[in-house]
Amino acid sequence: MSHIRAAHIDDDAPLRREGITPTLARRMNAFGNGAISATVICVLAGCMTMFGYGMVHGGPIVMVWGWVAIFAMTLIVGSCLAEVTSVYPTAGAMYHMANRLGGRGWAWTTGWLNLLGLLGAIAGIDYGAATFIGAFASLQWGFEPTPTNVLPIFAGVLVLHALLNSFGVRLVDVLNKISVWWQVFGVLLIVGLLVLAPGERQSVSFVFTHYYNGSGFVLPGLVAALGCGMAMYTFCGYDASAHMAEETTRAQRSVPRGMVHAILWSGVAGFVLIVGLLFAMEDYAGTLNTATGVPPAQIFDDVLGAGVAKALLLVVIVAQLFCGNAEVAATSRMIYAFSRNRALPGWRIWSRADAKNPTAAVWLAVGLALVLTLPVLLSPTAYFAITAINVVGITPSYAIPIYLKLRAGDRFQPGPWNLGRFSKPLGWIAVAYVAVLVVVICLPQTSPITPTTFNYAPITLAAALLFAGITWMTTGRKHYAMPVPVSTAKDSAIAGGMV
């Protein structure tokens, strides 16, 4: 009987109610939808890439307990966003929610923030993968992983992801499902080998209480807040599930569950990975100042030897490649949706869905990510600015629909997946947390502050908001066109008939 009931579910009905003509192919099930968010979060990308940053900003105590705290808060934010997504399961995701709950101006700002964050995510993930490829080449062939040498690798990774995404959502879905299991077994393999290897291990006290400050700041509270940046960066991108909603079956239930489950399992896997790496670390200074440029690679080499270290690096690199590919998929859907609402210059090109796949949007996404990453040639700290752009752009776009839902009060009618009586208190906690997070990400990350250590995240955020404001006043108000919900269209027709 359940199979018969499922067969009668009209997956496209929510889209038609929103005035959207279904165009993309629904070839992703509930597991596949959760898999894309888990792939984008990817603890083997975020934790490993930002591991050295965490070592400098507070050390083990902040890396472990900061992870736990940010995981808990992300689960709250993700659950609140999932509740709104259940009502509006569209590729536009947050900006579409903002339009329905707050109006076109809110949607315009949310869309640009979300796009900035998504592009920063592609840049951060794929450049991180390129640095790990450089670290592998350093161990294998003596390659020097300078920014100049790593950038061509990064460009090649971007092209690979564009090509894979050009084949459509079916291949993306298969790769994401493989990625989930690759991450699970990858974490277990890495931690298992490190634990079983002969030699001494760090103490429990070191792993859970040792504090290290190499940031240049004095206040431990400030250093700890900055150190949480490792977890903040990793726990980004779970909106990928929402952007794939128009290609997911039973989206009103599958998408919210996919988002929440991805956060939950990533939190557990990340905790195991961080603790395992810290227990295995032999020399703090040597790990931090490794010639490979990648502290986890030095841990692998010290504990397991060069041969196994290279093999584990390959495991991490493959996971990172899966991660970047999924982020390109999510970003391209956002560009596609934003363009069909005429928000982007050249929207006619980017809103095409050749063979039910937004191929043009895919190539635009990787092209913009390449441009965003070029400053690494000028400053070695530019990579951390890129990761900050990811967090400071994408996270506020999560909070805006949640805030607008709270402001709407009883006018917001929950969907099939909702938080019940916990919706409002958790919603206010989520909004407050995001406000604090944005402030922390915009703070200077290193002292003394110089042109090479300056945190450009607040300037980027201000520039994005200024750009959104100016373009809204000049072109957006005239050309930006959100679809009219069917109920609104019917009400207008009735009102016109009565007049």
C-alpha angles and dihedrals in degrees: 000000000000089000091053092049091049090052091061095052111114103215092187096053094092089052094050090049087056091052093251121137108223109242109153123079119253102225100135124091129201095276092047091051092052089044093062092055092045088049093051094047087048108167089204087064106036100036094042097044095047096037093104091049089055092049090057097043105058102323126225099343092056095039093055104036094033087057091052093049096046090045091056093048093045090053089056094047092045093050092050091048090047089056091057091042089058088065097041109033098174135134089245088062112169099020091048090051090048091052094052094044102035112011141255096305093055090046093051093053093043092050095053093046091049092048092049091051094047092050089048088052093054090047094047097045098044095042088049089053089049091054090052090049086051090050090052090049089049092056094041105039107007092256114174107230099210120153090253091055095041097050095072089051088052091051090051091052090052092051091049091054093047091052093048092049091048089069092067141249096302092068091041089053093050092049092049093052090050089047094058092057091040089057094046094049091037092058092044091048095049096045093040094053092046092050096045096045116107119254140066123311132211116264125258087246091057095049097047105028111022113118124201127177121192096147097096093239121116106206110089091206092057092046091050092050091051091046090060085070089090091063093037091056094045094049094061130102103045087126084080087090090056094049090054093051095108089057096046128090117236087008098176090067104020097054098051091046091048092054096048096043091049091055093045098051093040090054093055094044093048093051091052091048096049094046091046093052093047093050090051098047111117104184122021098198094041092050093048095048098040118156089228090066088228115093096198089056089057091051090052091049095047096048105031106022132248097290097054091038090059092048092051091047088056090052090053093044093053090050090051091050090052088049096051092046091055092048091053089053093051094045093049090054091051091050090047093051094042089050096050085058088053095244099129128063108255090023092160090066098042094046094060117116105198109195087353091301126108094229096158090053089052093059093044090054095054092042093055091045089056092052091047091055099050093094089074085080089064102039131027089212094055090095091065088049089055092051089048090052088055093054099037092048103040102037097059087051087061093051098047096068090044091052092046090050089054091047091051091058114180091358087078109086111202120232130227091288112053144143097236115204091355092064099092101041092045090045093057091046089052094050093047092048093051090050090054092044093054091051092050093048090051094053121100108274099203137028134252093044112226134159089268095047098038115124107234094185096098091048090049092049092048091047091050092050091045091048091049090049096048095044090047091054094044106037112348098074090052103042108021105106123185117190116258115243113243092239091054092047091051092048091051091049091050091048091049091050092051091052 
